[in-house]
Amino acid sequence: MKRLAPLLFFVVFLMTAVAGAEPVSVQQLRVWRAPDHTRLVFDVSGPVEHRMFTLQYPDRLVVDIDNARLAEPLKDVDPGGPLVRSVRVGQPESGPLRIVLELKAEARPRSFMLKPAGPYGHRLVIDLFDVKAVEQEVAESKQEAKSPAVPERAVPARPVARERVVAIDAGHGGEDPGASGRRYRTHEKDVTLAIARELAKLVAQEPGMRPLLIRDGDYYVGLLQRFEKARRHRADVFVSIHADAVPGRSANGSSVYALSEKGASSAMARRLADKENASDLIGGVSLNDKDDTLAHVLLDLSHNMTMQDSLSLGDDILAELRHVGPVHMHHVAQAGFAVLKSPDIPSVLVETAFISNPSEEKKLRTPAFQRQLAAGIFRGIKRHLARTPSAPQLSVQAEPGTEPAREHVVRKGETLAAIARQYNIHVDALRFINDLGRGDPPVGVRLRIPSKHGDG
């Protein structure tokens, strides 16, 4: 009994300390609406323990936060969104702080805590996914995978050319404002979206080309999800648009960057890559659900070719931006940008101007300058695609002497490792390109096989 006394004393001490701990302060709520989900971000004074459960008739999400109190009443949520109708808060004298979200439709919630990053302290993030919208997207994806690229009743002797898809990535967004101007407090996320939309208009007007906006609103998209979306839509090029800031006010002009796995080509490129790669921490991405394959991009011969194509694309865009205004770097710089790590799509990051330069910040705010920048980037993309053979649709027949269609239908008894050896590519690269999980793919699945020239 004497031996147990110290232990009992310690347990009682801990319980007393927890009971008397200062409540965590819930300070404010921000709501961001993306096409596939609605995000609620609660600023809190420290880490919190919380629980969630859903109710029906009507649909509600209940969030209980232990040892927490409201610092001030939460602002009303705009009821015009697709999912959240209203937010109610219950503050009992004892027990958890209860937050009830009145929903317009059934939603699947996901929550996680974020540590302090950028301008924010601790945050509790709740993502609400519309169940019907998610089910519809999954069904459409399955249908698209089953549909043959070329109708069987009209198999051409040569592959049929398709529209060239230009993936346009407006940097930052939502919780992540990016850099801010000193004179007008212009947010980078707003400027990049405006330029991206202007570029999308130009691409849409060009015969044989189609734009793909990675984000088309004020919400955050994770860095890996950005190029994954481009790959799902078979993009031919990927252009990420930004507006940099540096400590001084004199830096000016445009710059273009490509990926480097061997190290940054300059101190500025390294600084910029480090800053951009930290966007997930600011924008709010849970790091607990990343697949091991996505945590690092495996390079094979096709990716090496893609990196060369990226440098070529960057040279073309930089040459055209010289007609818009000054350039800060006269060659394409390289660094380890996470957003550029697609293994099969030529990808560049364009710093349109320095938002930290008062003169350039003022110009970046004007639609005229935004259109000029978009036009310069567009001309560079056209120059690059004009020299690049159009990626064919998959076909089931090819003329003698031509390269066969770059797909493989899994047969009974085949393993992914054997298929990778057959095409002389790394098994993990094959797994990555086809979004495969662990294990071997089921019989009948069509696998994309990157060609030696890169499969865009």
Secondary structure, 3 states (H helix, E strand, C coil): CCCHHHHHHHHHHHHHHHHCCCCEEEEEEEEEECCCEEEEEEEECCCCCEEEEEECCCCEEEEEECCEEECCCCCCCCCCCCCEEEEEEECCCCCCEEEEEEECCCEEEEEEEECCECCECEEEEEEEEEHHHHHHHHHHHHHHHHCCCCCHHHCCCCCCECCEEEEEEECCECCECCCECCCCCCEHHHHHHHHHHHHHHHHHHCCCEEEEECCCCCCCCCHHHHHHHHHHCCCCEEEEEEEECCCCCCCCCEEEEEECCCCCCCHHHHHHHHHHHCHHHHHCCCCCCCCHHHHCCCCCHHHHHHHHHHHHHHHHHHHHHCCCCCECCCCCEEECCHHHCCCCCCEEEEEEEECCCHHHHHHHCCHHHHHHHHHHHHHHHHHHHHHCCCCECCCCCCCCCCCCCCEEECCCCCCHHHHHHHCCCCHHHHHHHCCCCCCCCCCCCEEECCCCCCCC
